[in-house]
């Protein structure tokens, strides 16, 4: 169309001083991530959506806009979003004495036990958060969805700390509404040991038409999810392939691939990390026992539609950062799938 101007043409007619102003630190173009980027990420290869859980960026303190930049810079076009950045953007009460990640290169230190005063503060904070969740508008979550969609990043899962046995139905329903508003089709949560809790969550998921994706660590077996899956069609699996392999014993490459095939209709998302079969190490992709290549090729050949989620848990090298390492994982997956 004659009124259209190509990106190259557009850039050629803008004075360099104007471009500098647009990208300067104080410019809204530099800070407003809802502005369309010239280059959107694309982490879907061979029909397989490679995503990332934003927990992967935990070593890099961030707000919602910085998080979006991390995703774009990692070439991630779909994510499982942790709750804190989204809820903080939406106005969640500030946490007293918030725990900070140790500085890069600093050995993790055990958290000291809470004092009686701190326990009282946390109890009061928990009440405030529950009250906030019961009344908060979804407008800020709509804004987040718009920011991320405009930049080419979709949100397929949401993981707020609102799905536990001690959270009220109101809080759980808030989480489901927030997930739906963000564009997600599931919330993710650690698999409860109490079948009453998985029944409750499954029932609420059915009410809101949002899946509950249950995650497991070293308790993973081929039958671990069976009770929850039988309770509700909205109970599903957030299968962590690395943790499954780290269990060792009967949990082998062959049994993992068979589990994925047999349960693929009940998997809403899947975590990928490379762990050793003795459960001792998280390694750079390609160096451990998780059959990443076989998993991704199975997804490609069978045309499975659930995403494979990068979960960065190996130690970030001194000369790198989480964004660069997630990008390496994405490139590793691409080399298999393309």
Secondary structure by P-SEA (a helix, b strand, c coil): ccccccaaaaaaaccaaaaaaaacccccccccccccccbbbbcccccbbbbbcccccccccccaaaaaaaaaaacccccccccaaaaaaacccccccccccccccccccccccccaaaaaaaaaaaaaaaaaaacccaaaaaaaaaaaaaacbbbcbbbcccccccccaaaaaaaaaaaaaaccccccccccccaaaaaaaaaaaaaacbbbbbbbccccccccaaaaaaacccbbbcccaaaaaaacccccaaaaaaaaaaccccccbbbbbbbcccccccccccccccaaaaaaaaaaaacccccbbbbbcccccccccaaaaaaaaaaaaaaacc
